[in-house]
Amino acid sequence: MSQSMTATLQQLLSLAPILLVYLAGVVVALVNWQRYPSPARFTFFASATLLVASVAQAVVIHYLLVERVERGWTVAQAGAILAGVGLLFSLLHAAGLGLLLAGVFAGRGTANQVGAPPSAR
């Protein structure tokens, strides 16, 4: 196994707790899809987005660090590229968290309906 692959796997291992939470979010969403379709849909896409973005970020960062050496990028060039990649993944994580927040309120009735008896809803 190459040194780069080992470093990527080590990075993913350090992310294991959060990756497991994202994976649990996907599973919980799928289990509850029929009962709570709207919140489950948001939770599924949020968790999947966060899971994929986290894994992809670790892989892309390690790839770029290897490429930096092989292509002879200056520190300034590598910094600019890594900053751009960081911004991209930050936007993906923000989108995932936005979906999760949307899921919290999806499918809820109005405040008047919450206290009303089931026949009035």
C-alpha positions, -999 to +999 in steps of 0.1 A: +000+000+000+014+034-009+023+059+017-003+083+003-030+057+006-020+049+041-022+086+050-056+089+035-068+059+054-054+073+086-073+105+080-105+086+074-099+066+106-096+098+126-129+109+111-146+076+119-168+088+148-184+116+127-186+094+096-205+068+117-229+095+129-235+105+092-240+068+083-264+064+112-284+094+099-288+078+065-300+045+082-324+063+106-338+083+077-344+052+056-360+033+085-384+063+091-391+072+055-426+058+054-436+072+088-421+107+085-414+112+048-405+148+047-381+150+077-366+116+067-360+129+031-341+160+044-322+139+070-312+113+043-299+139+019-282+159+047-265+129+061-255+116+027-241+150+017-221+153+049-208+117+046-197+120+010-183+155+015-162+144+045-148+114+027-141+133-005-124+161+013-100+137+030-092+120-003-089+152-023-066+170+002-042+140+003-042+138-034-034+175-038-006+172-012+010+145-033+004+164-065+020+195-049+053+176-046+051+159-080+042+190-099+066+213-080+039+238-069+051+267-048+037+271-013+016+300-026+002+279-054-006+250-031-021+274-006-044+289-032-055+255-045-061+242-010-080+273+000-103+269-030-109+232-022-115+241+014-141+267+003-158+241-019-161+215+008-171+242+033-201+250+010-210+213+008-209+209+045-230+241+049-255+227+024-257+194+044-263+212+076-289+234+060-308+204+048-306+190+083-320+222+098-348+222+072-356+186+082-362+197+118-392+218+107-404+198+077-439+184+079-449+202+111-482+218+114-488+254+125-487+264+161-525+263+163-526+227+151-501+215+176-524+220+206-556+210+188-573+177+192-566+151+165-601+156+149-594+193+144-561+189+127 
